[in-house]
Amino acid sequence: MKEVVKFGRPSGFFEKFERRPGPIKTNMHYCPGCGHGVLHKLIAEAIGDMGLKDKAVLVCPVGCSVFAYYYFDCHSIECAHGRAPAVATAISRTDPENVVIGYQGDGDLASIGFNQILQAANRGENMCVFFVNNAIYGMTGGQMAPTSLPGQKTQTSPCGRDVAETGYPIKVAEMIAQFEAPVYVERCALSRVPNIMAARRAVRKAIQNTVDKKGFSFVELLSGCPVNLKMKAHEMNEFLNEKMTKFFPLGVYKDVSAEREAIVRHTPIFEPDQVRELLFPEETKRAVDDNFRYTAKVFDEERRVKISGFGGQGVLSLGYLLATMGKLRNFNVSWLPSYGPEMRGGTANCSIVFSHTHVGSPQADHNCSMLICMNQPSVDKFLGQLGENGVLLYDASTIRQPEVSPDKTVYGLAASDLANTLGDQRVANSVMLGGIARLMQDCFLEGKESEDFDLAVEEAMNEHFAGKPQKVIDLNMKAYRLGKESVSIRFGARVK
Amino acid sequence: MGKTKKILLKGNEAVVYGALLAGCECYFGYPITPASEIAHASARMFPKLGRVFIQAECEIASINMVYGAAAAGRRAMTASSGLGISLKQEGVSYIAGAELPAVIVDVMRGGPGLGNIAPEQADYNQIVKGGGHGGYRCIVLSPGSVQEMCDLTMLAFDLADEYRTPVYVLADGMIGQMMEKLELPEPRGRRASQDWSLNRVNKTHNCVSSIYMDANDLEAVNKRLNAKYAVIREKEQRAEEYRMDDAEYVYVAYGISSRMCRSAVDELRSEGCKVGLIRPQTLFPFPENALRKALSNGAKKFFSVEMSNGQMIDDVKLSIECAKPVYLINRMGGNVLSVEEIVTRTKEMLGGDCK
């Protein structure tokens, strides 16, 4: 004769269920014969016995167990239908010392929230999930669940579940056991006493794995719902033991908890000095201080520059270099790329706006001061946006000399050909930057500012190519100087 | 050489700097154009500071991760574009209902449906008027520059904490994609633990929930929320005014549209037309006070300038109680308003008045 062991009231429950509305503060809201009450006891007992009342966070679902937080004397959170694993993920990740316990029913877990449970399992989140499978929707009143058995009559399968129409019951424990990451997967049943004792061991093992930071543990529990399955108590047990277990065999599907190391997460850094050190950029060596201003009148108002060409010609980088120069010389500056499929489709353009005061529209869509074109379609498309007295710079290797109104100024430079002579087509944009320097110095800048332009280019290159080998910077500077010397076409209003 | 505060950043990247400087502990997100750079920069930089970055399996998971982290007392954020935000709305309603602080960034693109990836401002109603189920509002901040993408993200975390409510940073594809020079603010330390949170240091065992089965209980919660929104309306209106002193005609525009308007104001002023700009930095609360002040200062006509089908215009009309004509200047479908177009259409609408 085996010794009878009596377990007391689980210490993981509140003394009184004060959170439960209404006059009844000592009983649970579950129907007679329901498995939730049994499982609640097993979990509460483990939480109490293992001393986890301050560390455990119970993540509650939508379904009959939506009110689980009435009962458990630990932190708890109520989640949107199916999303408990996502909520649990965040609670676990943001404080690895939390012992996160997920609790879900079959509609919640295996239907509306199926992606969340599979993904959390696959990521191997440090949590344990208890999955109550009673083959029916309880709270909403007896509809078909993803785990309803073939032929099972429910409110939404009144003639019995037709597998040809609605598929087969989903075997969740088997699925999760297929993933690499989970450490422990078992299916138990909350039917007769030996099964409940096995469930008790499984609950404790899963929670212990979470305490030990082993990763994802999952226990599926076949459970009764006599009210919605319209069964008497003995029929219910028979259904669980004979029918459900046939489709959902009990047992351990995976257990690698012994060989898994504890998960180690990083400690977040908040100390301001450390944050500044890790986040703020290194200052580039600058020849000027924060009070430096180009005095050229041209910058009294917003100056819009558009650069356009084929993707891969370095159009966006050239714009970025100009914007960096602007930043280093204390301009307010904006850089706006064309983005998305347009970029992937082969053409690219960007707008850069400089100002000593405020930059309004960041788009160079009309009144461009400077248009830089690296292919023929760019000239065809954007020449009309060049404003009064505007300056055009184009790659004379591939573009026909354009006709412009007399107020405009035109510079041509065989940038692509020159880049080829340097052995690298990719530096055509730096050759064009040389052309920009030439036209800036010709048309707008004087004296010290004119000399400073070369320095600003060098500083911007150093910043842009920071971390790249010195030879990259050298090649680009060489291309820049070559471009500056090689402007072959100059005509129009501003050419002195 | 030391460290510098000056940096050239994309708007989307500036959001991440702002979040980290504000002490945001975790980022949860799903890729979507034109907001993806927020996820990219977060993936690079959150782990660098030992903070949490998770690429969630979907938008729904990411907002529910924010819900979980916020409940655990952590500064948390997510970001997406309109389609993704639509998916997140249920979760935002839960966050509002449970009165948790959280920051959500919407970098708007063209809609409805799959739309396109060009900038639009047509999520206005979805974000400003609630969006999900139930009677809640979110604070909505609308950055008009890359600097503000950083600054307003920081402010978003503070307001979220102060009012225990979700706060949106509502940007558009263009502000997100463009680069500007900005000055990085000083970093903040970690926010103190909250006594309502699911934090181990709290000896009371808290429950985070938005379920109230008793109608009277839930009505009381709704009343409390609405009282909070009334305080927010009173205290948190923010707007920038440009050349409004003697303005007879007033542009109201936020985000990228406000930038075009600012240039349009300069252009029309140079022709002698007394135009000014009110740029809402908060869309909820809508800066009614700034509009009413303009009205009492003699403004004759208002223009709602937006990249959407006339959504903000309702709030402009409500603010001035339709006391003066309000016109719509807009583009849709990812077309960006140009300065030229704003100027031309203003002149058309004003006729001979614009001198």
Interface residues (C-beta under 8 A of the other chain):
Chain A: R19 P21 K53 D54 K55 V57 V59 V66 Y69 D73 C74 H75 S76 I77 E78 C79 A80 R83 A86 V87 A88 T89 A90 I91 R93 T94 D95 E97 N98 N115 Q116 Q119 H266 T267 P268 I269 F270 E271 P272 V275 R276 E277 L278 L279 F280 P281 E282 E283 T284 K285 E302 Y320 A323 T324 G326 K327 F331 N332 V333 S334 W335 L336 P337 Y339 G340 P341 H358 V359 G360 S361 P362 Q363 D365 H366 N367
Chain B: M1 G2 K3 T4 K5 K6 I7 L8 Y17 L20 L21 G23 E25 C26 F28 T33 P34 M45 P47 K48 L49 G50 R51 V52 I54 A56 E57 C58 I60 A61 S62 N64 M65 V66 Y67 G68 A69 A71 A72 R74 A76 E90 G91 Y94 A98 I117 A118 V146 G173 M174 Q177 M178 M179 E180 K181 L184 E186 P187 R188 G189 R190 L198 N199 R200 N202 K203 H205 N206 C207 V208 S209 S210 I211 M213 D214 D217 I256 R259 M260 R262 S263 A264 D266 V336 S338 V339 E340
